[in-house]
Amino acid sequence: MTINQELKQNSEIKEFKKRILKMYGTNVFIYMKTDTNFNVDLETMGKCTMRVMKKYHTEFKHIKSLGVRKRPRAFLVYVQALSYIAYKDGHSKSSIGIYLKRTHATVINSIKMVENALCTNDQLILNAIDNILKEIEHVGTIPENFKSKPEPKPSIDTIWDEARRFIASSTTS
């Protein structure tokens, strides 16, 4: 793709996002998978986490970043859930720590806390993870050969599917 084509594409994407926001009041995140190491960026995960947290916990509506130092359990659960989801999505513990303005040791502890909570079916953690995953939606590019050569096996994102299956099984039991 030439630089002009890329600039035109970026301009059209911005206009599309503005139209959707104006018409439906919904932010759209668009990702174009260009390599095999594709994952959702931490900024987008953070925005989605903040939106979910403020939706279910109105007492945090004044908070502008997950990097603030707050001690209420409901707030910490969302920070820990974001750490866990980001790590499972392929982000390093150090990069997660930098984004959250914490050390990588805190991120390691957050991941362990979420794993322990998943084992004990802690509903606060399960709900936070489920709501964050629902908020994060991917919109990707459709390959040109999609109609002519369908893939025999569907592409499965094992991390997300594993998390959804675990949450579904723990809420039904």
C-alpha positions in Angstrom: 0.0 0.0 0.0 1.4 3.4 -0.9 1.6 6.3 1.5 -1.2 8.1 -0.3 -3.5 5.1 -0.1 -2.7 4.6 3.6 -3.4 8.3 4.3 -6.7 8.1 2.4 -7.6 4.9 4.3 -6.9 6.5 7.7 -8.9 9.6 6.7 -11.9 7.4 5.7 -11.7 5.4 8.9 -11.7 8.6 11.0 -14.8 9.8 9.2 -16.5 6.5 9.6 -15.8 6.5 13.3 -17.2 10.1 13.6 -20.4 9.1 11.7 -21.0 6.1 14.0 -20.4 8.2 17.1 -22.7 10.9 15.9 -25.5 8.5 14.7 -25.4 5.9 17.5 -23.4 7.5 20.4 -21.0 4.5 20.2 -17.2 4.6 19.8 -15.9 2.1 17.3 -12.4 0.7 17.4 -11.1 -0.5 14.1 -8.1 -2.9 13.9 -6.4 -4.1 10.8 -4.6 -7.3 11.3 -1.3 -6.8 9.5 0.8 -9.4 11.2 0.5 -12.5 13.3 1.3 -10.7 16.5 -1.9 -8.7 16.4 -3.4 -7.8 19.7 -5.6 -5.0 21.1 -3.5 -2.1 22.3 -3.4 -1.2 26.0 -4.9 2.2 25.5 -8.1 0.7 23.9 -8.3 -2.0 26.6 -8.0 0.8 29.2 -10.7 2.9 27.7 -13.0 -0.1 27.5 -12.3 -1.1 31.1 -12.9 2.5 32.3 -16.2 2.6 30.4 -17.4 -0.7 31.9 -16.2 0.3 35.4 -18.0 3.6 35.3 -21.2 2.0 34.0 -21.4 -0.5 36.9 -19.8 1.6 39.6 -20.9 5.2 39.3 -18.9 6.1 42.3 -15.8 6.0 40.0 -17.2 8.3 37.4 -14.7 11.1 38.3 -11.7 8.8 37.8 -9.8 9.7 34.6 -7.3 6.8 34.5 -6.7 3.3 35.8 -3.2 4.5 36.9 -4.6 6.4 39.9 -3.9 5.0 43.4 -7.3 3.9 44.7 -7.9 1.1 47.3 -11.6 0.2 46.9 -12.0 -3.4 46.0 -14.3 -2.7 43.1 -11.7 -0.4 41.5 -8.8 -2.8 42.1 -10.8 -5.7 40.6 -11.0 -3.8 37.3 -7.3 -2.9 37.3 -6.5 -6.6 38.0 -8.9 -7.8 35.4 -7.3 -5.5 32.8 -3.9 -6.8 33.8 -5.0 -10.4 33.3 -6.7 -9.8 30.0 -3.9 -7.7 28.6 -1.3 -10.4 29.7 -3.4 -13.2 28.1 -3.7 -11.1 24.9 0.1 -11.0 24.6 1.2 -7.8 26.3 4.3 -8.0 28.5 4.0 -7.5 32.3 6.3 -4.5 32.1 4.3 -2.8 29.4 1.1 -3.4 31.4 2.8 -2.0 34.5 4.0 1.1 32.6 0.5 1.7 31.2 -1.1 1.3 34.7 1.7 3.3 36.4 2.6 0.3 38.5 5.6 -2.1 38.7 5.7 -5.4 36.8 5.6 -7.1 40.2 2.2 -5.5 40.9 1.0 -6.8 37.5 2.3 -10.3 38.4 0.4 -10.1 41.6 -2.7 -8.9 39.8 -2.6 -11.8 37.4 -2.2 -14.3 40.3 -5.1 -12.7 42.1 -7.4 -13.0 39.1 -6.3 -16.7 38.5 -7.1 -17.5 42.1 -10.4 -15.7 41.9 -11.3 -17.6 38.7 -10.6 -20.9 40.6 -12.9 -19.8 43.5 -15.6 -18.4 41.2 -15.4 -14.9 42.6 -18.4 -13.2 41.0 -16.9 -9.7 41.2 -13.9 -10.7 39.1 -15.9 -12.9 36.8 -18.4 -10.1 36.1 -15.6 -7.6 35.5 -13.8 -9.8 33.0 -17.0 -10.7 31.3 -18.1 -7.1 31.0 -14.6 -6.0 29.7 -14.5 -8.7 27.1 -18.0 -7.8 25.9 -16.9 -4.2 25.6 -13.8 -5.0 23.5 -15.0 -5.7 20.0 -12.9 -6.2 17.0 -13.6 -4.8 13.6 -11.1 -6.1 11.0 -10.5 -6.0 7.3 -12.1 -8.6 5.1 -9.7 -10.3 2.7 -10.4 -10.1 -1.0 -10.6 -13.8 -1.4 -13.0 -14.4 1.4 -16.0 -15.3 -0.8 -14.0 -17.4 -3.2 -11.9 -19.5 -0.7 -13.6 -20.0 2.6 -11.3 -21.5 5.3 -12.2 -25.1 6.1 -11.6 -24.4 9.8 -12.8 -21.3 11.5 -10.2 -19.1 13.1 -10.5 -19.3 16.9 -9.0 -17.0 19.3 -8.3 -19.5 22.1 -7.6 -17.0 24.9 -10.9 -15.2 24.5 -12.9 -18.3 23.9 -11.3 -20.0 26.9 -12.2 -17.0 29.2 -15.8 -16.9 27.9 -16.2 -20.7 28.4 -14.8 -20.5 31.9 -17.1 -17.5 32.8 -20.1 -19.2 31.3 -19.5 -22.5 33.1 -18.9 -20.8 36.5 -22.0 -18.6 36.3 -24.2 -21.6 35.4 -22.9 -23.8 38.2 
